[in-house]
Amino acid sequence: MGAADGVTTSCPGCGAAMQSMSLERKPLGKLAVDLCAPCQALWFDAFESVQLTPGSVVKLFATINDLRPAQRHPLPARLPCPRCSAPLELTQDQTSAAHFSYHRCPFRHGRFTPFFQFLREKSFIRTLSPADLERLKAHIQVIHCSSCGAPVDLERQTTCTYCHAPISVLDPDAVQQALAQYSAQETARRTIDPVALVDGVLQAQSASGAARRTPATVIDLVALGLDVIHDLVRERRDA
């Protein structure tokens, strides 16, 4: 369903019309995924998330970066299903490599997934190690929780005090694997060094003038990771 079928999907978060995006479906065909940029979330009709081809995952990854607003809407406590208006239920799920969450319709019409949780589901995100956190503390004092947007003081906290999400970053290894699946016909591949991830994040925040250790310095590590990796994704996609 969705806008591709002539039906506009209303965002469960803000009620506005969601943007429809046509993507390739496994094994054949197309599906329409609905996105809300201000709420930073996706609506998948039943089973659509697992039906995305590798190329669709990479395309959606790039679109998530392109649609980042200056400020996202906080999600309300009650989220209605855009198909039947029943309250969506917060659901914990997992793949073989990751734990993630989403808000699902109790009548199986679909699910509402924050961008952050979609990236976690597809294993683009990993939790920072204690060593990575210590390196970040030397340059950054406060970050935004990539899950709920709350500030996290790295001097005192290793998880968000509001939603309890661990400090996370994009995982270049996962991006590399998705790109390899998307362009399997290529013989020459670039590699992304996972060890250099934190260095890339620090360089990105330094270039943007965010390196000052003041209480006002609040960044989003996943958003910075999107900037670090996005150019490579676009380069490989357009090749």
N, C-alpha and C positions, 0 to 999 in steps of 0.2 A: 504494500500500500504506500501512501505518501504522495507528495506533490507530483511525482512522475505519473501517477494514475489519476490525476485530476483532483486529488483530495489534499487539502492543505493541512499539515500537522501543526497543532498549537503546542508550543513549548510548555511542558509541565511546570517549569520553573517560573517563567515570567508571563506566559499566556500569549506571547507574540507568535506570528507565523514563523516556522522554522524554515531554513534553507535546505532544499533537497539536492542531493548529490548522487548522480548515477554512477554505479561501480560494477565491475565484473563480479559474477557469482560463480562459485564452484558447484558442479563441474562445468556448466555452461549457463549462458544467459546474463541478465542484468538484475540488479536490485537497487532500490533507492534508499539511501540513508539520510536522515534528517538531522541538521545541525543548528544549534543556537549559539552564535558567537558571544553575545553578552553573558550568557549563563555558562559558557564553556562546557557544553554537554551535547550528547548525541542521543537520538532515539532510534533504536533498532526494533523493527517488527520481529516476530518470533523467529529465532534461529539465524537471523541475518548476520550477526557478528561472526559466527563460526563458518559462515558460507563465503566470507570475503576471500578472494584470491590473494596471494602474496603481493601482486602488483597493486591491488586495491588497498591493502594495508599501508603500503608505502605512499600511495597517492593520498590517502586519508591522513597519514602522518604529516605530509607536507602541507595539507590544507589546514590542519590544526594549528600549525605555525603561522600560516597566512592570516588566520581569523582571530588571532589573539587581540582582544581589545585593551585599551589603556587601563580599564578597570572592569572587573567582572562582577556580575550580579551574585549576591549570596543566595543560595537556594533556600526556599521556605521549608518549614517543617512538613507541610502537607503538599504532596505532589500528585496531581490527578492524572490518570491514564488518558492520553489524548484520544483513545479509541472508545472507551466506555466510561470515563470519569471516575472509576473506582480509585481509591487511594493506593499509590504505589508502595510496595513493601521493600525496605532496605534488605538486601540479600548479599551474603558473603559467598564467594565462589573461589575456585582455584583451577589452574591448569597444572601441568606437570612441573612448571618452573616458577609460577607466581600465584600469589593470593591477591584478589581484587574484590571490589564491591560494585553494586549497581542497585537501582530501584526498579523492581519488576511489577508488572501487572499481575494480580492474583488470578486473573482469568486468561493468562498466557497470551495477551495481545502483543507483548513486547517488553522492552526495558529501556530505561533512561540511564545513560552512563556518562559521568563526567569525563572530560578529555583525559584528565590525569589517570583515572581508573582504566580507561581504554588503553592508554600507553602501558600501564602496568600489566593488563591482561595479555597484551601482545609482547610482553617481556622487553620493552624498550627501556624500562626503568629498573634501577637496582638501588638497594639501601646502601648508604655510605658506610664504609668500614671505620673503626675507631681511628685508624691512622689518617684516613682521608679527612675526617672531621677535625683532627688536630691541625692539619695543614690549612684548612679553611679558616679556622679560628684566628690564625695569624694575620689574615687579611680582611675577614668579614665578621661583623659582630651580630647583625640581625638579618634573618632571611624571612621570606614568606613561606608558609606551609604550602606546598604545591597541591595539596588535596583540598584544604578549606580556605586558604588565604590568610590565616592568622599569623601574626609575627612570632618568630621563634628565636630566642636569644641563645646563640651558640655557646656562650660562656657558661650557661646554666642548664641548658636543655639539649637532649639528643632526640627527643620526639616532640610532636606538637601537643601542648597541654589541652587543646580544645578537642581535636579529633583523634589524638594519640597516634597519628601516622608517623612513621620513622622518617628521618631526613633522607631524601632520595634524589637521584640524578638519572639522566638518560644513560642507557648502557650502549656504548658504541658497538660492542660485539653483536648485540641483537639487531642493531641497524644494519650492520654489515651482512648478517645472515639474511635479513629480509631483502636487501639489495641484491644479494647473490641469487636468491630464488627468482626475483623479479627479472633479472637479466642473465639467466643461466646460459644463454647462448654466447655470451661474451667470454673470450679466453683470457683477456687481460683484466685483472681486478685490482682495484686499490684496496689497501688494508687500512683499518683504523686501529690505532694502538690504544687498547683499553687503559693502559698505565698512564697515558697522557690525558685522560679525561679531566681530572681535576685541574691540571695545568691549563687546559683549554678554557675551562670555566673561569679560572682566575684571570686569564688574559682577557676574556670577554668582558668581565665586570670591571677590570682595570681600564680597558679602552673606553668604557661608557662612563668613566668617572665615578664608579661606585666603590672604589677601594678605600675611601675615607672611613675610618673606624669611628663613626658617630652613631648615636641612637637612631638618627633619621635614615641611616643606610639600611634599606630593606630590599632584598632582591629575592627572586624565585629561581632556585637552582635548575629546575626542570625547564623553565622558560629560557634560561641562559644556555642550557644544553641544546635546546631546539635551535638556537642561533648558531651554536658551534657546529652542529651536524647538518643543518638545513641546506647549506650551500652544496655539500657533497650529494645530498639526496637529489636536489634539483639538477645538479650537473649530470648525475647518472640517469635521471629520468628523462632529460632532454637530449641525451647522447644519441 
